[in-house]
Structures are given as structure tokens and as C-alpha cells.
Amino acid sequence: MENYDVVILGGGNAGMGVTVATRAAGLSVAMIEARDLGGTCPNRGCTPKKVLVAAAHAVHDIERAGQHRIAVSKPKLDWAALIAREKDIIRNIPDRLAGVMAKRGVDVIFGKAAFIGSHAISVDGRRLEAKNIVIATGSKPRSLPVPGAEHMANSDDVLNDPVLPRDVVFVGGGVIAFELGHVYARAGAKVTILEALPHLLGSLDADAVAQIRSESERIGIRLFTLAWVKRIESSNKRLRVTFAIDGNESTIDADRVVNGAGRVANVDELDLGAGVVVHREGRIEIDEHLRSRSNPDVYVCGDAVWNSSQLSPVATYEGTLVGRNIVDGPIHRPDYAQIPASVYTIPAVASVGLTEAKAREQGFAVKVYANDMQDWLSARTHAETAAWSKIIVETTTDKILGAHMVGHAGEELIHMFALAMKHGITAPQLSDAVYSFPTFSADIGNMM
């Protein structure tokens, strides 16, 4: 049995966050990774996806060139070359992270881990024992109980395939479907999104979703809600998707069908019978200090946490807190209220804090400032195809409860609102600040 102070299951953002405080305190730390250091985000998620999104943004900019009185021919995106560029950009990430872990003094072990006791782990015949074990194993695509589901691709496949499909169907109308759907549409593919629930992008503000839905339809994406996929079949070297709306069946033929139903925690091979309770879909029930309720020496961070967003910065944040709790004792609690997030459609949807519906549901008296900004000077200058904001302010205190934006550099401006919320800067105080002009930031004063 090899003994450590801390054993971390998973070498992604969450697990690496744990190593900061623990190694600074001189604790012995082992990290077990089944695939590649960095996990999903830099290798198969955020980073490679953003390379594709950047290319689609360039196509979008060229589309608007005429508005700037620039004559250009229709662009042609070389999909195979774009995938090659994406691979080139991310190629050295695992090696660079291995260097970081070595410099930090973390023992990295490659293999599949499983619990063999409340404080013991096995990995490829090795047995490790630790006072603290951290589950930071990330997520995997959600499986769908649809006949023919084996024909579906996932986001990993999209980021690896050098062949651009003519027609793509996404099963599920969440973030993955919208982000990759916008990339495909800009590249020239015909895109259809089928969502079984009544609402697309269900966690976002409904008015923000309406804005991006309109923009998605403008570029040719077909969107269906309450669409139940019945089966997926191979047909003449293509795929046929049969779905029903209000009991009426329809079919769509496509070159590719992508699972866009989100992701679930990757914990099903950990043998959690060592006293770790699975909450739902593998996400583990924890206390306010990110410890398993049934085994407080087992911490959880990242995508396996049952009540937080599956976002890379959240994983890093939770991992950092877990490391500090191991060193200082269980005194640090996560606060998710002011964490911004963006959906990288083109243009992006950005949000922080409460939606209008959640604010009212929680009993807040609110002032809601909604703005269609397309006629504003800044939006017209940049020929924006969508420019919209909604700021939710508590009536009695003028505190900002939530902010939601589509376009208008919202994926950058949202951090101004997050910073204001974190440090108690009120809506009037944020509006009264002096901003460089002409910039999108200068419009903050007119948003509230």
C-alpha cells in the first residue's frame, strides 16, 4: 500500500485546483488520470470548440462586410484544415500540464481508479491509501434511451471529424447543440435542433433565449421543441431521425446526428460502494464544504457536484476550495451567486446571477431594464445582427441581482456586472462610472 495525504481522482481543472493549496502546505499528493491531463475542457471541450467558434466568428464578420462598405466574395471555410488547426493548437496541452504538476511536486499516475475501501484506491494493480480522497473525474455525454442511439455522434466526434456534413441533427437543445450548431451553420451545413422539453436552453433567461432563437433561425437553423425522438435508423448511407410533435410523426435525413442532451458525471466505474452516496445521474450528495455526506474524508469538485454548473471555471474554483478545506479544515464554502457564464453562439449569450423568473420566484421586488440595442450607435457602428440586454435590480437596495446579454460583446461585459455583484456595487454606482468612449462598455450606463 502506497500512502499519501491526498489522492485526487481526475487530472482536469478541478483536480489541478486541489493541488495548489495542498502542495503549498507540503502535503503529499497523487493524481490519477485515466486519459490525458487537463481533462475535457482543454482537450475535448472549451478550448478546441473555441477555435471552431473563432472561425465561425470570422465568417460572421465577413457576412457583415457590406455594412462597412467592403466588397468581398462569399467565404469558403476549409473544414478539414480548421480541424487540423484546432488539433495543432491543443496538441501540447497535456505535456505542458504534466510539467506544471511535476514542478508542483504532484505524483501523476495514469490509469483507471476505483475505491477498494473508504480511504483506499486501486489503479492498475497499485493500491493507494490517503487520509483525503478527491473525486474530480469530470463528465461524459449523457446517454439517451432512443432506439438507434448508437448511430449518434457526440461533441468529441464533432471536434475530430475532418469531414463537414451537409445536414446535421442535434438531439437536445442545450448549450452543446447551440454552440456547435452555430459553427456548423456558419460552415454551410443545414442544422436542425430537436428538444423534448418546452424550452430551449432551459437554465437561461427566457427573453435572452428568444433573442438567440431568432438569430439562430435567421442563419437557417431549424428549431423544434416538444419534439420526441422515436428512433434513429441508417438509410442509404445516411441517418434518418423519426420524431413526434403533438403525436404527429416526421422524419429528417442527415449525414450526422449529434447527442446534444448534455453531460453527466463520470463516476460509474469508481465503485462508489466505499460509502460515497450517488445523488442522481452519478452526481454525489455533498455538504456545504464539498465533502461527501456519507464519508467526510472524500471531497467532490467539478462536474460530479450535484448542485453546481458544469463549467470549467466552476470546477477550478471548487477544486481550489477543496484544497483549502483539506489544509485549513472544512471552513470554506462555495458561493455561486456571481459566477458569469456564456453560451458561445454567434453572437454569444452571457449571463450572471438570477433570471427574471427566478428573482420573482424568490420573492424579490425588482426593476427590470430590458434593452433592444440594435439602434444604439455602438451596435450600428459594428453592424451587429443582435444586440440586447436585460438587467435585474432589487427595488429597495438597487443591488444588481442578474444580468443577461446577447451580442454587444456581452461575453466580456458580463464580467463587469459579476464584479459589481460580488463587491456590492449598486446599479446607479455602476452606471455613474466613467467609461472610455466609444466602446461597448460605455453603454453600461444606459442599460439600467
Secondary structure as GFF3:
##gff-version 3
##sequence-region A 1 448
A	DSSP	beta_strand	2	9	.	.	.	ID=ss1
A	DSSP	alpha_helix	13	24	.	.	.	ID=ss2
A	DSSP	beta_strand	29	33	.	.	.	ID=ss3
A	DSSP	alpha_helix	40	44	.	.	.	ID=ss4
A	DSSP	alpha_helix	46	63	.	.	.	ID=ss5
A	DSSP	three_ten_helix	65	68	.	.	.	ID=ss6
A	DSSP	alpha_helix	79	90	.	.	.	ID=ss7
A	DSSP	alpha_helix	93	104	.	.	.	ID=ss8
A	DSSP	beta_strand	107	110	.	.	.	ID=ss9
A	DSSP	beta_strand	113	117	.	.	.	ID=ss10
A	DSSP	beta_strand	120	123	.	.	.	ID=ss11
A	DSSP	beta_strand	126	135	.	.	.	ID=ss12
A	DSSP	beta_strand	139	141	.	.	.	ID=ss13
A	DSSP	three_ten_helix	149	151	.	.	.	ID=ss14
A	DSSP	alpha_helix	155	158	.	.	.	ID=ss15
A	DSSP	beta_strand	167	171	.	.	.	ID=ss16
A	DSSP	alpha_helix	175	187	.	.	.	ID=ss17
A	DSSP	beta_strand	190	194	.	.	.	ID=ss18
A	DSSP	alpha_helix	206	218	.	.	.	ID=ss19
A	DSSP	beta_strand	222	224	.	.	.	ID=ss20
A	DSSP	beta_strand	228	235	.	.	.	ID=ss21
A	DSSP	beta_strand	238	245	.	.	.	ID=ss22
A	DSSP	beta_strand	248	254	.	.	.	ID=ss23
A	DSSP	beta_strand	256	259	.	.	.	ID=ss24
A	DSSP	beta_strand	263	265	.	.	.	ID=ss25
A	DSSP	beta_strand	278	280	.	.	.	ID=ss26
A	DSSP	beta_strand	283	284	.	.	.	ID=ss27
A	DSSP	beta_strand	298	300	.	.	.	ID=ss28
A	DSSP	three_ten_helix	302	304	.	.	.	ID=ss29
A	DSSP	alpha_helix	312	328	.	.	.	ID=ss30
A	DSSP	beta_strand	341	343	.	.	.	ID=ss31
A	DSSP	beta_strand	349	353	.	.	.	ID=ss32
A	DSSP	alpha_helix	356	361	.	.	.	ID=ss33
A	DSSP	beta_strand	366	372	.	.	.	ID=ss34
A	DSSP	alpha_helix	377	381	.	.	.	ID=ss35
A	DSSP	beta_strand	388	394	.	.	.	ID=ss36
A	DSSP	beta_strand	400	406	.	.	.	ID=ss37
A	DSSP	alpha_helix	410	422	.	.	.	ID=ss38
A	DSSP	alpha_helix	427	432	.	.	.	ID=ss39
A	DSSP	three_ten_helix	441	443	.	.	.	ID=ss40
A	DSSP	alpha_helix	444	447	.	.	.	ID=ss41
###
